[in-house]
Amino acid sequence: MGKTGLDALADVDVAALWPAVEAAAERMGLGVYISRIEPAPSKLLYVSERASRVSGRPAAELVGASLLSSVREPDRPAVQERLAGFGDPRLPALGVAITRVDGTQIPVEVAATRIRTRHGVLSIGYVRDVSSEHRTIAALGESERLFQELVEAAPDGIVISRDGRIVFSNPRGAHLLGAASAEDVVGTMLASYLPAADAAAAGARIAEMMRTGHEIPPNEYRTLAEPWRVVEIKSIRISWEGKPAVLAFSRDVTERKALEQKLAHADRLNGLGTLAAGVAHEINNPLAYARLSLEKLARAGTSDPRALADIDHALARIAAITSSLRTFARPAAAEHKEAPPGPVDLGASLDHALRMVDHDLRHRARLVREVEPDLPAVRGHDGRLEQVWVNLLVNALQSLDGDDPCIEVAVTRPSQGRIAVAIRDNGRGIPAEYRDRIFEPFFTTKPAGEGLGLGLAVCKSIVEGCGGTIELASELGHGTTVTVTLRVHAQAPAGKMGGMRPAAGPGRLRVLIVDDEAPLRAILADLLGSDHDVATAASATEALELFDADAALTFDAVVCDLMMPGVDGRELYQRLAALRPGLERRIVFITGGILDREREQFVASARTPYLLKPFDVTDLLDAVARVSHQP
């Protein structure tokens, strides 16, 4: 970025993200600038090449000048007023004009966010030249023929629809819908290119716009042809061939969404770092008394029921902690792309989060918990909502002060179909001048080095992605309350994997156990051998050799570790599908954790049961019984 004052970003660790930010902006056709806005006077610290081209002035000439120096005079008051609100995701991009040296005026859209650093308040802004859109709309008013000629080579997708049917598209618009050419989409229904939920949302928004005449803000959609692509669509009402129609500008924002997800995951990992010491303490305590209990049994030379119960309790506690860590650390992108929001057991989600912060909480505050039993499931993603609770609890802990520090977690039902979770503290509170900015990315009231200021911004993104809301109320010196309101899921509450636990069928089954860990393989063979006939293999390669040696060999169930050196469980599944078609459907995967996205996608597509270690032997027996009935 050059020596243009950007060392001011060092204390918030944004500099490391800059290449990704600038590359993503360039791919989306956005210019980027960085300006110091406090203390006054404001001045530009950095201007990207694309932003300088939009302004018509060299970057070297812009750096050091006022942020407003290129803005058209009548637009300057609006820019100054908006500076106080930059960073609020609810505010649309601001439309202004830039006056070039030759006097020509270029219409642009500007969006920005602020970062508070030790050198003052900086603004990172994006600038997009919208001349093409303005020319498109102007041409449409003048002549439909001129309009069509103009938009053929437009960089944005442009689609016109009437009564839901596409009547015009440029090549880029057809490409974003997943079609080969503009001719292929004309005459088809726009909804046929979108997932059902997105099609319904788009239909409702368009109907509202056509009824009221009000312009609707841009919204993001996915397409059936390329579900991984995120397309932002901005629609306006027009007249086409003498009849009301909808003109939609569309652009690919997949890169921008990926960057947002990386920021969210970075915040999640930052949260794990904050909790690491407490988690280590929580694991070491039960490990200590489990080990001492084993030593007690060894010395006594007999079976002591109390010592066995202590060991079982210790292991259950460790399992709960590691399960919470595994869920919390899972990349947000995995949950976001794999499935839409589903039913989440709210009570269990809060329990997991409280376990994550239990060490700090027990030593620093009194907990008041008011959660009704038998709550209905809420709509969301389990791990991501848990991330919200942990962030809010950690924030509450860090704000505590006084003689009787207290955190209250309360669950209420404010209206039909909604459940509210309020996390309250009696800490220092938040100054009034900061409250409107508290959900801005990178805004933080903490000292340098104690946080990136992403926690609440990420919470807001997660909650709104589930269709919920998040609100903050605070009084200086009297504490803060953050209230998250979520929608009740229409289905039954989320439960354990598989929901039902069918009883094993009569008779003994033939079970193959494939695991590279010898102690685990031996104990599994011992436990399953009480009910079934068991064979073992120390690797997937050894298991395949068994089938090569005996063409008639088969099993009612195969219990297989997913992650093994060499040939892993995934490859064994694929090889069995070729060697013994149908046997792959009888696999029960066991794993200590799915650490990469490729295996996660495989497990989701394989549709076979899998158990996370540590697991209960009853769950394993039930899974074996279920798969044994596969044809």
Secondary structure, 3 states (H helix, E strand, C coil): CCCCCHHHHHHHCCHHHHHHHHHHHHHCCCEEEEEEEECCCCEEEEECHHHHHHHCCCHHHHCCCCCCCCECHHHHHHHHHHHCCCCCCCCCCEEEEEECCCCCEEEEEEEEEEEEECCEEEEEEEEEECHHHHHHHHHHHHCHHHHHHHHCCCCCEEEEEECCEEEEECHHHHHHHCCCCHHHHCCCEHHHHCCHHHHHHHHHHHHHHHHHCCCCCCEEECCCCCCCCCEEEEEEEEEECCEEEEEEEEEECHHHHHHHHHHHHHHHHHHHHHHHHHHHHHHHHHHHHHHHHHHHHHHHCCCCHHHHHHHHHHHHHHHHHHHHHHHHHCCHHHHHHHCCCEEECHHHHHHHHHHHCHHHHHHHCEEEEECCCCCCCEEECHHHHHHHHHHHHHHHHHHCCCCCCEEEEEEEEEECCEEEEEEEECCCCCCHHHHCCCCCCCCCCCCCCCCCCCHHHHHHHHHHHCCCEEEEEEECCCEEEEEEEEEECCCCCCCCCCCCCCCCCCCCCEEEEECCCHHHHHHHHHHHCCCCEEEEECCHHHHHHHHHHCCCCCCCEEEEECCCCCCCHHHHHHHHHHHCCCHHHHEEEEECCCCCHHHHHHHHHHCCCEEECCCCHHHHHHHHHHHCCCC
